[in-house]
Amino acid sequence: MRRSLFLFALLALIISSFSFIQAQTPDAAINLFKNAAKKTEKGDLDGAIEDYSRAIVLSSRLDTQKQPARVSGHSFATSDGAATVDDSSDITVINPFTANAYNNRGLLRYRKGDYTGALADYNEAIRIRPALAEAYLNRAAALVATGDKLNGLKDLDRALALKKDFFQAYSNRGSLNHDLGHDKEALADLNRAVELNNRVADTFYHRGYANLALNNLDDSIKDFTRAIEMEFPQIAWAYQGRGTTLMKKGLMQEAINDFNKALELNSEIIWAYFNRGLAKVYLGNEDEAQSDFDAVLKMQPDLRRQVVEKVALARYLRRTGKQ
């Protein structure tokens, strides 16, 4: 088992070059957007959410002294979908600035665990800017968090259709494909993500698991090692992944060393206890193994049957000299 992680896209302040759209964005809204970005960097998520909310209200309100900007009979669609107008009717152009604010507020709500609020914000961002690839990327994570993996996958497909070299979308789709059991597709996506950006540890971590699932054990070890060397933010999980791969190669003591490191860094990784216990059984250290299984059952009692079955298999493999 692994911890699944997603990459996100926080949008910078971008104002369309169209003068009539610029005119709809009050300076106060722009300043609030900038302040929200600064508060996000400092970890003040509530303050940033408040500023984005105020920026949304200000940038959504048309100046009562002016007529709403309208276009007729043609399209002003931009490459990033900032202002798309249907040829068939007159439509008020919606401020693309507001979509960025919705996207960013959605990301902060996601970080706070408010997945419903995040989805609502991403939906608004996409309504305003239907070709905003970053909003599809972020909405996919929120959908997955609510258990809707298939629609999350569709959103990542949409993000990549809009932005061909979107490495975060390749990385996230690779991770999600692995979760869905599509490991060949996962590996292809993660390979592409690494081609586009080989400086993100998360991608190597996810590719380590895709390679493990496909029994590419040496490649899996290399990926987990690369993630560890790059100081992967959840480095304990990278040690857990590499330990699992080493165990599958029959390198039990090396695997135990990695599980030890994982648990030193994060004592809540239940599968590190589970696998370390099994590795100890393989080596004949039954007493030491039992303390690991006790820790597993204390954290998750419903794994008792799985522990009994795996221990019996480990003992059989030890007796027969198989691994």
C-alpha positions as CSV (number, residue, x, y, z in Angstrom):
1,M,0.0,0.0,0.0
2,R,1.1,3.5,-0.7
3,R,0.2,7.1,0.0
4,S,-1.3,8.7,-3.2
5,L,-0.2,12.3,-3.7
6,F,-1.3,14.9,-6.3
7,L,0.4,17.9,-7.8
8,F,-1.6,21.1,-8.1
9,A,-1.5,24.4,-10.1
10,L,-1.8,27.7,-8.2
11,L,-2.3,30.4,-10.7
12,A,-0.4,33.7,-10.7
13,L,-1.9,37.1,-11.3
14,I,-2.8,37.2,-15.0
15,I,-4.9,39.9,-16.6
16,S,-6.1,39.6,-20.2
17,S,-4.7,41.9,-22.8
18,F,-8.2,42.9,-23.8
19,S,-8.7,46.4,-22.6
20,F,-12.4,45.9,-21.9
21,I,-11.6,43.0,-19.7
22,Q,-8.9,44.8,-17.8
23,A,-11.3,47.6,-17.1
24,Q,-13.6,45.1,-15.3
25,T,-10.9,44.3,-12.7
26,P,-10.7,46.9,-10.0
27,D,-7.3,47.7,-8.5
28,A,-8.6,46.6,-5.1
29,A,-9.4,43.1,-6.4
30,I,-5.9,42.8,-7.9
31,N,-4.3,43.9,-4.6
32,L,-6.4,41.3,-2.7
33,F,-5.3,38.6,-5.1
34,K,-1.6,39.6,-4.5
35,N,-2.2,39.6,-0.7
36,A,-3.8,36.2,-0.9
37,A,-0.8,34.8,-2.6
38,K,1.5,36.2,0.1
39,K,-0.7,34.8,2.8
40,T,-0.6,31.4,1.1
41,E,3.2,31.4,1.1
42,K,3.1,32.1,4.9
43,G,0.7,29.3,5.5
44,D,-2.3,31.6,6.4
45,L,-4.9,29.7,4.5
46,D,-7.9,31.2,6.2
47,G,-6.6,34.7,5.5
48,A,-5.8,33.9,1.9
49,I,-9.3,32.4,1.4
50,E,-10.9,35.6,2.8
51,D,-8.8,37.7,0.4
52,Y,-9.6,35.6,-2.6
53,S,-13.3,35.7,-1.7
54,R,-13.3,39.5,-1.5
55,A,-11.4,39.6,-4.9
56,I,-14.0,37.4,-6.4
57,V,-16.8,39.7,-5.2
58,L,-15.1,42.8,-6.5
59,S,-14.0,41.4,-9.8
60,S,-17.4,39.9,-10.5
61,R,-19.3,43.2,-9.9
62,L,-19.7,45.3,-13.0
63,D,-19.1,49.0,-12.7
64,T,-22.5,50.6,-12.4
65,Q,-21.2,53.7,-14.2
66,K,-20.4,51.8,-17.3
67,Q,-22.3,49.4,-19.6
68,P,-21.3,45.8,-19.3
69,A,-18.7,44.9,-21.9
70,R,-20.4,43.0,-24.7
71,V,-19.4,41.5,-28.0
72,S,-21.7,40.5,-30.9
73,G,-21.5,38.3,-33.9
74,H,-18.0,36.9,-33.5
75,S,-15.6,35.3,-31.0
76,F,-12.8,36.7,-28.9
77,A,-11.7,33.2,-27.8
78,T,-8.1,33.3,-26.6
79,S,-5.6,30.4,-26.5
80,D,-6.2,29.9,-22.8
81,G,-10.0,30.4,-22.9
82,A,-10.0,33.7,-21.1
83,A,-13.0,35.0,-23.0
84,T,-15.1,32.8,-25.2
85,V,-18.1,34.2,-26.9
86,D,-20.7,32.3,-28.8
87,D,-21.3,33.6,-32.3
88,S,-25.0,33.0,-32.1
89,S,-25.9,35.6,-29.4
90,D,-24.7,38.6,-27.5
91,I,-23.1,37.5,-24.2
92,T,-21.5,39.6,-21.5
93,V,-17.8,38.8,-21.3
94,I,-17.0,37.4,-17.8
95,N,-13.8,38.6,-16.2
96,P,-11.2,35.9,-16.6
97,F,-9.4,37.2,-13.5
98,T,-12.2,35.8,-11.4
99,A,-11.6,32.3,-12.7
100,N,-8.0,32.4,-11.4
101,A,-9.2,33.6,-8.0
102,Y,-11.8,30.7,-7.9
103,N,-9.1,28.2,-8.9
104,N,-6.8,29.4,-6.1
105,R,-9.4,29.5,-3.5
106,G,-10.5,26.0,-4.5
107,L,-7.0,24.8,-3.9
108,L,-6.8,26.3,-0.5
109,R,-10.2,24.8,0.4
110,Y,-8.9,21.4,-0.7
111,R,-5.8,21.8,1.5
112,K,-8.2,22.4,4.4
113,G,-10.2,19.3,3.6
114,D,-13.2,21.1,2.3
115,Y,-13.5,19.1,-0.9
116,T,-17.1,20.1,-1.5
117,G,-16.2,23.8,-1.4
118,A,-13.2,23.1,-3.6
119,L,-15.3,21.4,-6.2
120,A,-17.7,24.3,-6.2
121,D,-14.9,26.8,-6.8
122,Y,-13.3,24.7,-9.6
123,N,-16.7,24.4,-11.3
124,E,-17.0,28.2,-11.2
125,A,-13.5,28.6,-12.6
126,I,-14.3,26.3,-15.5
127,R,-17.7,28.0,-16.2
128,I,-15.8,31.3,-16.6
129,R,-12.8,29.9,-18.4
130,P,-13.8,26.6,-20.0
131,A,-10.3,26.1,-21.4
132,L,-8.5,26.6,-18.0
133,A,-6.4,23.4,-17.9
134,E,-5.3,24.1,-14.3
135,A,-8.8,24.1,-13.0
136,Y,-9.4,20.6,-14.5
137,L,-6.1,19.4,-13.0
138,N,-7.2,20.6,-9.5
139,R,-10.8,19.5,-9.8
140,A,-9.6,16.0,-10.6
141,A,-7.9,15.8,-7.2
142,A,-11.0,17.0,-5.4
143,L,-13.1,14.4,-7.3
144,V,-10.7,11.7,-6.3
145,A,-10.8,12.9,-2.7
146,T,-14.6,12.4,-2.7
147,G,-14.2,8.9,-4.2
148,D,-15.1,9.8,-7.8
149,K,-11.9,8.4,-9.4
150,L,-13.4,7.9,-12.9
151,N,-14.5,11.5,-13.3
152,G,-11.2,12.6,-11.9
153,L,-9.5,10.6,-14.6
154,K,-11.7,12.4,-17.2
155,D,-10.7,15.8,-15.9
156,L,-7.1,14.9,-16.2
157,D,-7.8,13.8,-19.8
158,R,-9.4,17.2,-20.4
159,A,-6.4,19.0,-18.9
160,L,-4.0,17.3,-21.2
161,A,-6.2,17.9,-24.2
162,L,-6.0,21.6,-23.4
163,K,-2.3,21.7,-22.4
164,K,-0.2,19.1,-24.2
165,D,2.9,19.4,-22.0
166,F,1.2,19.6,-18.7
167,F,3.6,17.5,-16.6
168,Q,1.5,17.8,-13.4
169,A,-1.5,16.3,-15.3
170,Y,0.7,13.4,-16.6
171,S,2.0,12.8,-13.1
172,N,-1.4,12.8,-11.5
173,R,-3.0,10.7,-14.2
174,G,-0.2,8.2,-13.9
175,S,-0.8,8.0,-10.1
176,L,-4.6,7.6,-10.6
177,N,-4.2,5.0,-13.4
178,H,-2.0,3.0,-10.9
179,D,-4.8,3.3,-8.3
180,L,-7.3,2.0,-10.9
181,G,-5.0,-1.0,-11.8
182,H,-4.0,0.5,-15.2
183,D,-0.3,0.1,-14.6
184,K,1.0,0.1,-18.2
185,E,-0.9,3.3,-18.8
186,A,0.4,4.7,-15.5
187,L,4.0,4.0,-16.4
188,A,3.6,5.6,-19.8
189,D,2.1,8.8,-18.2
190,L,4.8,8.9,-15.5
191,N,7.6,8.4,-18.0
192,R,6.2,11.4,-20.0
193,A,6.0,13.4,-16.8
194,V,9.7,12.7,-16.0
195,E,10.6,13.7,-19.6
196,L,8.9,17.0,-19.1
197,N,10.2,17.7,-15.6
198,N,12.8,15.5,-13.9
199,R,13.0,17.7,-10.8
200,V,9.9,16.6,-9.0
201,A,10.3,13.8,-6.5
202,D,6.6,13.0,-6.4
203,T,6.7,11.7,-9.9
204,F,9.6,9.3,-9.2
205,Y,7.7,8.1,-6.1
206,H,4.6,7.3,-8.1
207,R,6.6,5.7,-10.9
208,G,8.4,3.5,-8.3
209,Y,5.0,1.9,-7.5
210,A,4.0,1.6,-11.2
211,N,7.3,-0.2,-11.9
212,L,6.8,-2.4,-8.8
213,A,3.3,-3.4,-10.0
214,L,4.8,-4.4,-13.4
215,N,7.6,-6.3,-11.7
216,N,10.2,-3.9,-13.0
217,L,12.0,-4.2,-9.6
218,D,15.3,-2.7,-10.4
219,D,13.7,0.3,-12.0
220,S,11.3,0.6,-9.0
221,I,14.3,0.7,-6.6
222,K,16.0,3.4,-8.7
223,D,12.8,5.5,-8.7
224,F,12.3,5.3,-4.9
225,T,16.0,6.0,-4.4
226,R,15.8,9.1,-6.6
227,A,12.8,10.3,-4.6
228,I,14.7,9.8,-1.4
229,E,17.8,11.6,-2.7
230,M,15.6,14.5,-3.8
231,E,14.2,14.7,-0.3
232,F,10.7,13.7,-1.2
233,P,8.3,15.6,1.1
234,Q,6.7,12.3,2.3
235,I,10.1,10.6,2.4
236,A,9.0,8.0,4.9
237,W,6.6,6.6,2.3
238,A,9.4,6.4,-0.2
239,Y,11.4,4.2,2.2
240,Q,8.3,2.1,2.7
241,G,8.0,1.7,-1.1
242,R,11.6,0.8,-1.6
243,G,11.5,-1.6,1.3
244,T,8.6,-3.4,-0.3
245,T,10.5,-3.7,-3.6
246,L,13.6,-5.0,-1.9
247,M,11.5,-7.5,0.0
248,K,10.0,-8.7,-3.3
249,K,13.5,-9.2,-4.6
250,G,14.3,-11.4,-1.6
251,L,16.6,-8.8,0.0
252,M,15.0,-9.1,3.5
253,Q,17.6,-7.4,5.7
254,E,17.9,-4.5,3.3
255,A,14.1,-4.2,3.3
256,I,14.0,-4.2,7.1
257,N,16.5,-1.4,7.1
258,D,14.2,0.7,4.9
259,F,11.1,-0.2,7.0
260,N,13.1,0.9,10.1
261,K,13.9,4.2,8.5
262,A,10.3,4.7,7.4
263,L,9.0,4.1,10.9
264,E,11.6,6.4,12.4
265,L,10.3,9.2,10.2
266,N,6.6,8.2,10.5
267,S,5.5,5.7,13.2
268,E,1.9,5.6,11.7
269,I,2.7,3.7,8.5
270,I,0.9,0.5,9.2
271,W,2.2,-1.3,6.1
272,A,5.8,-0.7,7.2
273,Y,5.1,-2.6,10.4
274,F,3.2,-5.3,8.4
275,N,6.0,-5.8,5.8
276,R,8.8,-5.6,8.4
277,G,7.1,-8.3,10.4
278,L,6.8,-10.5,7.3
279,A,10.5,-9.9,6.4
280,K,11.5,-10.9,10.0
281,V,9.4,-14.1,9.7
282,Y,11.3,-14.9,6.4
283,L,14.5,-14.6,8.4
284,G,13.2,-16.7,11.3
285,N,12.9,-13.8,13.8
286,E,9.4,-14.8,14.9
287,D,9.5,-13.1,18.3
288,E,10.6,-9.7,16.8
289,A,8.0,-10.1,14.1
290,Q,5.2,-10.5,16.6
291,S,5.7,-7.1,18.0
292,D,5.3,-5.6,14.5
293,F,2.1,-7.6,14.0
294,D,0.8,-6.5,17.4
295,A,1.3,-2.9,16.2
296,V,-0.6,-3.6,13.0
297,L,-3.5,-5.1,14.9
298,K,-3.6,-2.3,17.4
299,M,-4.0,0.2,14.6
300,Q,-6.2,-1.8,12.4
301,P,-7.8,-4.9,14.1
302,D,-9.7,-6.0,10.9
303,L,-6.3,-7.0,9.4
304,R,-6.0,-10.0,11.7
305,R,-7.0,-12.5,9.0
306,Q,-4.6,-11.0,6.5
307,V,-1.8,-11.1,9.0
308,V,-2.5,-14.8,9.8
309,E,-2.6,-15.8,6.1
310,K,0.6,-13.8,5.2
311,V,2.5,-15.2,8.2
312,A,1.6,-18.7,7.2
313,L,2.8,-18.1,3.7
314,A,6.0,-16.5,4.9
315,R,6.7,-19.6,7.1
316,Y,6.0,-21.9,4.2
317,L,8.4,-20.0,1.9
318,R,11.1,-20.0,4.6
319,R,10.8,-23.8,5.0
320,T,10.9,-24.5,1.3
321,G,13.6,-22.0,0.6
322,K,11.4,-20.0,-1.7
323,Q,10.8,-16.2,-1.7
